Amino acid sequence: MLLIRVDAGFVAELTYGPDVAWLRNAHAAGGCTVLHRGVEHRIDRIDPYPAEAGRRAFGNPAALLLRLTRRRDFRLLHVARD
């Protein structure tokens, strides 16, 4: 999985597709925690994210590589606003 910080939280590229244990567990638990650059972020919602917007979130050259490798499974991980 690749992860990039965006205003609403994080965009995750699901390298192994949407049927992965961490995603199933996060949905079942109603959220999860992301450790990013030494800071824990509580995730309270995970939504599907459009493929083109997901690739764009990573910027170039990563977006180009994601397009060339036909990556299409992205999720928006919303950071909880406590």
C-alpha positions in Angstrom: 0.0 0.0 0.0 1.1 3.5 -0.8 -0.1 6.4 1.3 -0.1 10.2 0.7 -1.3 13.0 3.0 -4.1 15.2 1.6 -6.3 17.8 3.2 -9.1 15.4 4.3 -6.6 12.7 5.6 -4.8 10.2 3.4 -5.2 8.7 0.0 -4.2 5.0 0.0 -3.3 3.1 -3.2 -4.4 -0.5 -2.6 -1.5 -2.3 -4.3 -3.0 -5.7 -3.6 -6.6 -4.7 -4.3 -9.6 -4.0 -2.0 -9.7 -7.4 -0.5 -6.9 -7.0 2.0 -7.0 -7.8 5.7 -6.1 -4.4 7.0 -9.0 -2.8 5.1 -11.5 -5.4 6.2 -10.3 -5.0 9.8 -10.5 -1.2 9.7 -14.1 -1.4 8.4 -15.1 -4.0 11.0 -13.5 -1.9 13.8 -15.0 1.4 12.6 -11.6 2.9 11.9 -7.9 2.5 12.4 -4.7 4.4 13.2 -2.2 5.5 10.7 1.4 6.2 11.8 2.8 8.9 9.5 6.2 10.5 10.0 6.1 9.6 13.7 2.6 11.0 14.3 -0.5 8.8 15.0 -3.6 9.8 13.1 -7.0 8.3 14.0 -9.0 7.3 10.9 -12.7 7.4 11.4 -14.0 6.6 7.9 -12.6 5.0 4.7 -14.3 5.8 1.4 -13.7 4.7 -2.2 -11.7 7.3 -4.1 -11.7 7.8 -7.9 -8.7 6.3 -9.6 -7.7 9.4 -11.6 -7.9 11.6 -8.5 -6.0 9.0 -6.5 -3.2 8.9 -9.0 -3.1 12.7 -9.1 -2.8 12.9 -5.3 0.6 11.3 -5.5 2.0 13.9 -8.0 4.5 13.2 -10.7 6.4 11.0 -11.4 4.5 8.7 -9.1 1.1 9.5 -10.8 2.6 8.5 -14.2 4.0 5.2 -12.7 0.6 4.4 -11.1 -1.1 5.0 -14.5 1.4 2.9 -16.4 1.0 0.0 -13.9 -2.8 0.4 -14.1 -3.4 1.1 -10.5 -7.1 1.7 -10.0 -7.9 0.9 -6.3 -7.7 3.9 -4.0 -9.4 4.8 -0.7 -9.7 8.1 1.1 -8.8 7.6 4.8 -10.6 10.4 6.7 -8.7 11.7 9.8 -11.0 12.1 12.8 -11.5 15.7 13.9 -11.6 15.4 17.7 
